[in-house]
């Protein structure tokens, strides 16, 4: 992340200077995107550090969800900058600005090469966490943005079509918004304790009911703590009477959670209770 951040900041400075010099909105849009990515990478670095902090009595999961907060923040920043760029691009359709396409092309090529380097640096870790995935997606969008700048510069240089700059800006927006929206949706789903998309709750409930001695399953919850870490809690109405029978039921429930589903549910809490106990619970939600 540090290496990718350094590359991104260098290109940000180059594109800002280039945007001022060439009057290119596409360069300014990509520079704005780079600015968001730079701050996003800083947020990602802070989150990556916080995730390594040990658990405590106050933060019993540690600060693992800082990766989710960081991803949500990066996605929100991308969406805001996209709307600003789209608005300015539409204005410039009616009032095109003069361009200097040759410097614009040179800066676009440099940006594309730099983004390719950053992508190569981040590629290996993009599946490790939502935080790393957000960082990778932002740099990938930058690469597409640089490509759009190059194409706009070529059109402006060869055909004198300065409105290509506005089209390139809108292409950058179109590339940014869906990915940012999906990332924000995933982050919000985790923060709202949604059942992970990889899991089917009715199927899991049915698996638990098939354990010998299990009569009912209720108050079943599965949530994502951080990428790759899931927690399951459930109330289990059981016909098991002795401690030996209850231990067998508990072991089978844990084995079911760990091994019978697309992701391993290692953090499990099962409340074993007589079937009639459910009528006495006061679970308001």
Long-range contacts (C-beta under 8 A, 24 or more apart in sequence): 1-41, 1-44, 1-45, 1-48, 1-122, 1-132, 1-135, 2-45, 3-118, 3-121, 4-41, 4-118, 4-121, 4-122, 4-135, 4-139, 5-38, 5-41, 5-42, 5-45, 7-114, 7-115, 7-117, 7-118, 7-121, 8-34, 8-37, 8-38, 8-41, 8-114, 8-118, 8-139, 8-142, 9-38, 10-114, 11-110, 11-111, 11-114, 11-115, 11-142, 12-38, 14-107, 14-110, 14-111, 15-107, 15-111, 18-103, 18-104, 18-107, 21-100, 21-103, 22-99, 22-100, 22-101, 22-103, 22-104, 22-107, 23-97, 23-98, 23-99, 23-100, 24-97, 24-99, 24-100, 24-104, 24-149, 24-152, 24-153, 24-165, 25-85, 25-88, 25-89, 25-92, 25-97, 25-165, 25-166, 25-169, 26-104, 26-145, 26-148, 26-149, 26-152, 26-153, 26-165, 26-166, 26-168, 26-169, 26-172, 27-104, 27-107, 27-108, 27-149, 28-85, 28-88, 29-85, 29-88, 29-89, 29-145, 29-168, 29-169, 29-172, 29-173, 30-108, 30-111, 30-142, 30-145, 30-146, 30-148, 30-149, 30-172, 32-81, 32-84, 32-85, 33-78, 33-81, 33-85, 33-138, 33-141, 33-142, 33-145, 33-172, 33-176, 34-111, 34-142, 35-81, 36-74, 36-77, 36-78, 36-81, 36-138, 37-138, 37-139, 37-141, 37-142, 39-77, 40-70, 40-73, 40-74, 40-77, 40-78, 40-134, 40-135, 40-138, 41-135, 41-138, 43-70, 43-73, 43-74, 44-70, 44-74, 44-131, 44-132, 44-134, 44-135, 46-70, 47-131, 48-129, 48-131, 48-132, 51-129, 51-131, 51-226, 61-225, 61-226, 64-225, 64-226, 64-229, 65-190, 65-191, 65-225, 65-226, 66-131, 67-129, 67-130, 67-131, 67-226, 67-227, 68-130, 68-131, 68-187, 68-190, 68-191, 68-226, 69-187, 69-191, 70-131, 70-134, 71-130, 71-131, 71-133, 71-134, 71-183, 71-184, 71-186, 71-187, 72-183, 72-184, 72-187, 72-188, 72-191, 74-134, 74-135, 74-138, 74-180, 74-183, 75-134, 75-180, 75-181, 75-183, 75-184, 75-187, 76-180, 76-184, 78-138, 78-141, 78-176, 78-177, 78-179, 78-180, 79-176, 79-177, 79-180, 79-181, 79-184, 81-176, 82-172, 82-173, 82-176, 82-177, 82-180, 83-173, 85-169, 85-172, 85-173, 86-169, 86-170, 86-173, 88-169, 89-166, 89-167, 89-169, 89-170, 89-173, 90-166, 92-163, 92-165, 92-166, 92-169, 93-163, 93-166, 96-162, 96-163, 96-165, 96-166, 97-162, 97-165, 98-162, 99-153, 99-156, 99-162, 99-165, 101-153, 101-154, 101-156, 101-157, 102-153, 102-157, 104-149, 104-152, 104-153, 104-156, 105-150, 105-153, 105-154, 105-157, 107-149, 108-146, 108-147, 108-149, 108-150, 108-153, 109-146, 109-150, 111-142, 111-145, 111-146, 111-149, 112-143, 112-146, 112-147, 112-150, 115-139, 115-140, 115-142, 115-143, 115-146, 116-143, 118-142, 119-143, 128-227, 129-226, 129-227, 129-228, 130-183, 130-186, 130-187, 130-190, 130-226, 130-227, 131-227, 133-183, 134-183, 137-179, 137-180, 137-183, 140-179, 141-172, 141-175, 141-176, 141-179, 144-171, 144-172, 144-175, 145-172, 145-175, 145-176, 148-172, 148-175, 190-223, 190-224, 193-221, 193-223, 194-223, 194-224, 195-222, 195-223, 196-222, 196-223, 196-224, 196-230, 196-263, 198-262, 198-263, 199-230, 199-261, 199-262, 199-263, 203-261, 204-232, 204-257, 204-261, 207-256, 207-260, 207-261, 208-234, 208-236, 208-253, 208-256, 208-257, 211-249, 211-252, 211-253, 211-256, 212-249, 212-252, 213-238, 213-239, 213-240, 213-245, 213-248, 213-249, 214-238, 214-249, 214-253, 215-239, 215-275, 216-275, 216-278, 218-278, 219-271, 219-281, 219-283, 222-265, 225-267, 228-263, 229-266, 229-267, 230-263, 230-264, 230-265, 230-266, 230-267, 231-265, 231-267, 231-268, 231-269, 232-257, 232-265, 232-267, 232-268, 232-269, 233-268, 233-269, 233-270, 233-271, 234-269, 234-270, 234-271, 235-270, 235-271, 235-273, 235-278, 235-281, 236-270, 236-271, 236-272, 236-273, 237-273, 237-274, 237-275, 237-277, 237-278, 238-272, 238-273, 238-274, 238-275, 239-275, 240-272, 246-272
